[in-house]
Amino acid sequence: MKQLLEAGVHFGHQTKRWNPKMKQYIFGERKKIYIIDLEKTVEQLTRACNFMKETATQGGAILFVGTKKQAQAIIK
Protein backbone atom coordinates (compact mmCIF):
# COMPACT_ATOMS: atom_id res chain seq x y z
CA MET A 1 0.00 0.00 0.00
CA LYS A 2 2.94 2.31 0.71
CA GLN A 3 4.09 1.99 -2.90
CA LEU A 4 0.63 2.86 -4.19
CA LEU A 5 0.54 5.93 -1.96
CA GLU A 6 4.01 7.04 -3.06
CA ALA A 7 3.02 6.56 -6.71
CA GLY A 8 0.00 8.83 -6.24
CA VAL A 9 -2.50 6.12 -7.14
CA HIS A 10 -4.92 7.53 -4.57
CA PHE A 11 -5.54 10.73 -6.54
CA GLY A 12 -8.78 10.48 -8.48
CA HIS A 13 -10.69 12.82 -10.75
CA GLN A 14 -11.88 16.30 -9.99
CA THR A 15 -15.04 16.29 -7.90
CA LYS A 16 -17.02 17.74 -10.80
CA ARG A 17 -15.92 14.87 -13.10
CA TRP A 18 -16.77 11.50 -11.66
CA ASN A 19 -18.81 8.40 -12.23
CA PRO A 20 -21.39 7.73 -9.48
CA LYS A 21 -20.70 3.98 -9.81
CA MET A 22 -17.28 4.64 -8.25
CA LYS A 23 -18.74 6.11 -5.05
CA GLN A 24 -17.98 2.96 -3.02
CA TYR A 25 -14.27 3.28 -3.88
CA ILE A 26 -13.89 6.93 -2.89
CA PHE A 27 -12.26 7.55 0.49
CA GLY A 28 -12.93 11.29 0.54
CA GLU A 29 -12.05 14.52 -1.21
CA ARG A 30 -9.36 17.14 -0.87
CA LYS A 31 -8.91 20.36 -2.82
CA LYS A 32 -11.71 19.35 -5.23
CA ILE A 33 -10.02 16.02 -6.04
CA TYR A 34 -11.44 12.66 -5.00
CA ILE A 35 -9.15 10.45 -2.93
CA ILE A 36 -9.42 6.77 -3.82
CA ASP A 37 -9.65 4.20 -1.03
CA LEU A 38 -6.36 2.31 -1.27
CA GLU A 39 -7.52 -0.53 0.98
CA LYS A 40 -10.27 -1.33 -1.53
CA THR A 41 -7.78 -0.84 -4.37
CA VAL A 42 -5.44 -3.45 -2.86
CA GLU A 43 -8.37 -5.86 -2.42
CA GLN A 44 -9.41 -5.51 -6.06
CA LEU A 45 -5.83 -5.73 -7.36
CA THR A 46 -5.40 -8.96 -5.41
CA ARG A 47 -8.60 -10.35 -6.93
CA ALA A 48 -7.43 -9.35 -10.42
CA CYS A 49 -4.00 -10.96 -9.90
CA ASN A 50 -5.57 -14.18 -8.66
CA PHE A 51 -7.88 -14.26 -11.68
CA MET A 52 -4.96 -13.74 -14.08
CA LYS A 53 -2.91 -16.46 -12.37
CA GLU A 54 -5.81 -18.88 -12.65
CA THR A 55 -6.41 -17.95 -16.29
CA ALA A 56 -2.72 -18.37 -17.17
CA THR A 57 -2.52 -21.67 -15.28
CA GLN A 58 -5.38 -23.01 -17.40
CA GLY A 59 -3.64 -21.90 -20.61
CA GLY A 60 -5.88 -18.91 -21.17
CA ALA A 61 -4.83 -15.69 -22.85
CA ILE A 62 -4.61 -12.31 -21.14
CA LEU A 63 -4.81 -9.18 -23.26
CA PHE A 64 -3.36 -5.94 -21.92
CA VAL A 65 -4.64 -2.77 -23.55
CA GLY A 66 -3.08 0.64 -23.00
CA THR A 67 -4.40 3.91 -24.32
CA LYS A 68 -1.55 6.14 -23.17
CA LYS A 69 1.74 6.54 -25.02
CA GLN A 70 3.62 6.39 -21.71
CA ALA A 71 2.47 2.79 -21.23
CA GLN A 72 3.38 1.59 -24.73
CA ALA A 73 6.76 0.07 -23.87
CA ILE A 74 5.46 -1.73 -20.78
CA ILE A 75 2.51 -3.30 -22.58
CA LYS A 76 4.40 -4.63 -25.63
C-alpha positions in Angstrom: 0.0 0.0 0.0 2.9 2.3 0.7 4.1 2.0 -2.9 0.6 2.9 -4.2 0.5 5.9 -2.0 4.0 7.0 -3.1 3.0 6.6 -6.7 0.0 8.8 -6.2 -2.5 6.1 -7.1 -4.9 7.5 -4.6 -5.5 10.7 -6.5 -8.8 10.5 -8.5 -10.7 12.8 -10.8 -11.9 16.3 -10.0 -15.0 16.3 -7.9 -17.0 17.7 -10.8 -15.9 14.9 -13.1 -16.8 11.5 -11.7 -18.8 8.4 -12.2 -21.4 7.7 -9.5 -20.7 4.0 -9.8 -17.3 4.6 -8.3 -18.7 6.1 -5.0 -18.0 3.0 -3.0 -14.3 3.3 -3.9 -13.9 6.9 -2.9 -12.3 7.5 0.5 -12.9 11.3 0.5 -12.0 14.5 -1.2 -9.4 17.1 -0.9 -8.9 20.4 -2.8 -11.7 19.4 -5.2 -10.0 16.0 -6.0 -11.4 12.7 -5.0 -9.2 10.4 -2.9 -9.4 6.8 -3.8 -9.7 4.2 -1.0 -6.4 2.3 -1.3 -7.5 -0.5 1.0 -10.3 -1.3 -1.5 -7.8 -0.8 -4.4 -5.4 -3.4 -2.9 -8.4 -5.9 -2.4 -9.4 -5.5 -6.1 -5.8 -5.7 -7.4 -5.4 -9.0 -5.4 -8.6 -10.4 -6.9 -7.4 -9.4 -10.4 -4.0 -11.0 -9.9 -5.6 -14.2 -8.7 -7.9 -14.3 -11.7 -5.0 -13.7 -14.1 -2.9 -16.5 -12.4 -5.8 -18.9 -12.7 -6.4 -17.9 -16.3 -2.7 -18.4 -17.2 -2.5 -21.7 -15.3 -5.4 -23.0 -17.4 -3.6 -21.9 -20.6 -5.9 -18.9 -21.2 -4.8 -15.7 -22.9 -4.6 -12.3 -21.1 -4.8 -9.2 -23.3 -3.4 -5.9 -21.9 -4.6 -2.8 -23.5 -3.1 0.6 -23.0 -4.4 3.9 -24.3 -1.5 6.1 -23.2 1.7 6.5 -25.0 3.6 6.4 -21.7 2.5 2.8 -21.2 3.4 1.6 -24.7 6.8 0.1 -23.9 5.5 -1.7 -20.8 2.5 -3.3 -22.6 4.4 -4.6 -25.6 
